[in-house]
Amino acid sequence: MTPREIFEVQLPHRLADPLAGPPLRSLSALYQFHITGEGGGDWIVDLDRGEIIEGAAEAPDCVITLSDTRLLDLFAGRVDRHRLFVRSELEVLGDMRFAIELDRVLGL
C-alpha cells in the first residue's frame, strides 16, 4: 500500500460507506495531510463535502504532517497516533479538536 492508495482508494471508499460517511461528515472539518518522503504528497480531506482531493487547502482546520513510512505504519496498526505525536513524528497544526478525531477519520 502507498499513501496515494490510502488517500485515493481507501479513504474515499470509507467516506462513501453509509455507516461511516455521515458520522464523519458531522465533524465539518477540512483536513490537510502533508505526507513527506519518497511516496508522499499533499491531500485535502473535506468532510463537509465528503471528498478527498490531491493538493493544498487555503485554510484547513487541521494540518497533519508525517512521513510516508509512518503513515503506512499507522494504517497497518504497527504504531498509534499518540506514540507518533509524542515522538514528534506526527505534527499537528490548527484545531486540536480535529486532530483528536484522526483515528475516526482514517478508520483506525
Buried (B, 14 or more C-beta within 10 A) or exposed (E): EBBBEBBBEBBBEBBEEEEBBEEBBEBEBBBBBBBBBEBBBBBBBBBEEBEBBEEEBEEBBBBBBBBBBBBBBBBEEEBBBEBBBEEEBBBBEBBEEBBEBBEEBBBE
